[in-house]
Amino acid sequence: MHSVTLFAEYLRDGRIKLDKSVFAKERCTYQDPCNVSRNGGCARDAREIVKYLCEDFVEMEPHGAYNFCCGGGGGMIPMAGPFRERRLRAGKVKADQIRATGAAICITPCHNCYDQIRDLNKQYELGIKVLSFKEMFEHALIIPEELKAKEDEGEEGEKEE
């Protein structure tokens, strides 16, 4: 099971809760990774997660199974030299697509997309943050009081200074 499907299930079941206000002031968009959305069938689950995180969400056009590839998949990311230049040129269509949304945050659950979009952000001066769901959860996760870490105590029950 992909983490996107698992996260959507946990949110749906109320096993985890998120504070939507954390990202309320930032417009978000979502990059549909080839392996996650087209091949993995997780596009719907991803958008379900986005609804728990973002108040101002704008789809890229096209999106879902028809979204453009970022250009970083298929092993292109770790290749340097002329392949890097080619990868960045090929990603211009993705950079233009992201810019058209007016988003401040581009979410993607794929590490290849994450790295490629960060590179595109620099190359085409998009001025965005690239975040994974896991990073967003780190900031928005609501932790019940009973599960929060207690103040650190020394070995003999004394509070450490």
N, C-alpha and C positions, 0 to 999 in steps of 0.2 A: 504494500500500500504506500502510495506517495505521501509525503508529509502534508501536501496541500489537502488531500482527501481526509487525512487524519485530523488536521486542524479544523477543517470545516465540520467534521463529525463532533469533535469536542466542543466547539462553539454551539452547535445546534443542540447538543445534549445538555449544555450548561456546565460541562466539566471544567471549562475555563471561561473566564469573563474578561472583557477588555473595556478600557475607558476610552470611548470614542472621542472624547474632548481633547485628547492628547494631540491629535493630528487635525483637529477641526479647522484650524486657520490656514491649512495648506492644501492646495489643490493636488490631487493624486491621479495618476494614471497607472495602468497595469500592462506590463510586457508579457504577452503570451509566448512562453518558450516553446520551441518546436517539440521537444520531447515531453513536456508537461501537458501542453494544451492539445496539440494536434495528435501526437502519438499516444499520450497518456490519458486523454479524455478528461482532464482536470479543469478545463476552462470555467465550467459552471461553479465548481467548488471554490475556485480562486475568487470569483466575483462574490460569492457568498461571504468569504472571509473579508473582502474589501468593505462590504456593508457594515461589518462590525468595527472597522478601523477608521473609515473615511466618511466625512460628511460631504465633501466637495470632490466627487469622483467624475472624471471625464474619460470616456473610452477613446482609444486611438481608432482611427478609421483607416483601413478595415481593422477588425479585431476578432478575437476568438480563433477559430481554425483558419481564418483568412488573414490574420495579422501577418505583417512582414517579418521575416527572420531578421534578427539583429545583426547577423553576419559573423558572429563569434563562435558558432557551434562547429561540430565536426572536427574538433582538435585544432582549430585555427588559433585559439587564444595563446597556447604556449609557444607557438612558432614566432620567431623574431624575424628581423631583416625584411626582405621584400614582402613576406607574407603579412607582416604588421601593416605595412602601407596599403596593401590590397584589402585587408580586413577593414581598415578605417574608411577607405573609399567606398567599399561595398556597404558599409553601415550608414552612409549619408542618408539613404532613404529612411532609415530608422530614426536618425537624428531629426530629420525634417518632420517625421510623423510625431515624435515626442514634442517638438517645439510647437506644433500646431495645436496641441492640447492646452497649452498655457500652464501645464503642471509644474509644481515645485518639487514633487516627489515622483519618481518612477519606481514602482514596485516590481520585483521579479523574484521567483523562487529558484531560479536556475543560476548556478555559479558562473557558467560561461556567459550567459546574458548579463549578469551582474558586472563581470569584468569588462565585457565589450561596451556596455552602456556607460560605465565609468570612463573608459577611454574615449568614447564618442562625446561625452560631456566635456572633456578637456579639449578634444580636437575641434569641436564645433561650437564651443562656448555656450552650452545650453543653460548653465546656471542652475542645475537641478541637484537633488540628492537622490542617490540610488540606494534603495533599501530592500532587504528581504523581509518576508513575513516574520521570520524569527527576530530580526532586529526591531521591528515595529512592536512585536509582542513584549520584548524586553522593556520597552518604555510604557506600554499601555496595559500590561497584565495587571488585573486586580487580584491581589493576594489576600485571602481571608485572614483576619487577625490571628486565628488559631494556627495558621501555617507560616506566619512570619517568624523570622529568626529572632530569638531572644537575645538580650544583652549578654555579651560574652562574660562568663564567670571563670575564675581560676580553678585549679584542681580541687581545692578544699572548700569550694562554695563561696569564696571571696571574690568580689568584683575586682577586675583588673583595672589598673589606673591608666 
